[in-house]
């Protein structure tokens, strides 16, 4: 089928390559006409996914409305920019899978909630799980979760989009998938900070484990299921983001531990990890549902300048011990 990829960054480009390998006809959209014309002509990026060539079968465009008639759209636009980008597609009645992870800062909206406002006629779903763009672009084995509210539709779509190296597992727990993808980035920042401070592997393992518990509590409060958080969209994605040297969120945590100011990352938006934007929104969402998230609280407080990293860690270590934790 014809598949529109909204967003021509590293992830959008990797998805276009994955869809081509699955036998589809991807059209890759980017907002900069000059950059997209150059990509169409040269078929490769200078910085993003360096060395990877875009086959001629992948159409490149800067005309967003040209995607409107396609039956399936994959949105790879960062969550904080989604609302503005999707607004011109208000009339589409396609299936729209969001492939970005996060919570919108101003509204605390999850990604499918943004889609339902911007594209009310679309069938909103998510594609999420442990995935670095470069590995997907190179065709290395990757397993993700395809989430739609109707499980039979999720099964059909997962089957249609899968290939031998790009395996999609169907799910109807859209909320659990969204929470797993968004909150794991915040926990990965905490893991990076612990690593950057030289507190050891024991401490990092504790942060990752307790962070997973926080993700589970938040998902449950919104109706998500435990098996989702224990699967690819939760534990799998968290393990990748909180242990890999190439994780942007973990790198952000390390740099905070090295004394870098959060404001310096805000000024360089293209370098900023998703979890840095999500942390405060995740905390606000948790407060609405009376869910206690101490690690998320610590990360948000440091990023928003309410406390130092050292003070945040001291506060976490001083928490009372509870049975089962």
HELIX and SHEET records of a PDB file:
HELIX    1   1 UNK A   10  UNK A   21  1                                  12    
HELIX    2   2 UNK A   33  UNK A   42  1                                  10    
HELIX    3   3 UNK A   64  UNK A   67  5                                   4    
HELIX    4   4 UNK A   79  UNK A   86  1                                   8    
HELIX    5   5 UNK A   87  UNK A   89  5                                   3    
HELIX    6   6 UNK A  111  UNK A  118  1                                   8    
HELIX    7   7 UNK A  133  UNK A  137  1                                   5    
HELIX    8   8 UNK A  151  UNK A  161  1                                  11    
HELIX    9   9 UNK A  174  UNK A  196  1                                  23    
HELIX   10  10 UNK A  201  UNK A  221  1                                  21    
HELIX   11  11 UNK A  226  UNK A  229  1                                   4    
HELIX   12  12 UNK A  232  UNK A  236  3                                   5    
HELIX   13  13 UNK A  237  UNK A  243  1                                   7    
HELIX   14  14 UNK A  248  UNK A  257  1                                  10    
HELIX   15  15 UNK A  262  UNK A  267  1                                   6    
HELIX   16  16 UNK A  269  UNK A  271  5                                   3    
HELIX   17  17 UNK A  274  UNK A  288  1                                  15    
HELIX   18  18 UNK A  294  UNK A  303  1                                  10    
HELIX   19  19 UNK A  309  UNK A  317  1                                   9    
SHEET    1   A 8 UNK A  59  UNK A  61  0                                        
SHEET    2   A 8 UNK A  25  UNK A  29  1                                        
SHEET    3   A 8 UNK A   2  UNK A   6  1                                        
SHEET    4   A 8 UNK A  72  UNK A  75  1                                        
SHEET    5   A 8 UNK A  95  UNK A  98  1                                        
SHEET    6   A 8 UNK A 123  UNK A 128  1                                        
SHEET    7   A 8 UNK A 142  UNK A 147 -1                                        
SHEET    8   A 8 UNK A 166  UNK A 171  1                                        
END                                                                             
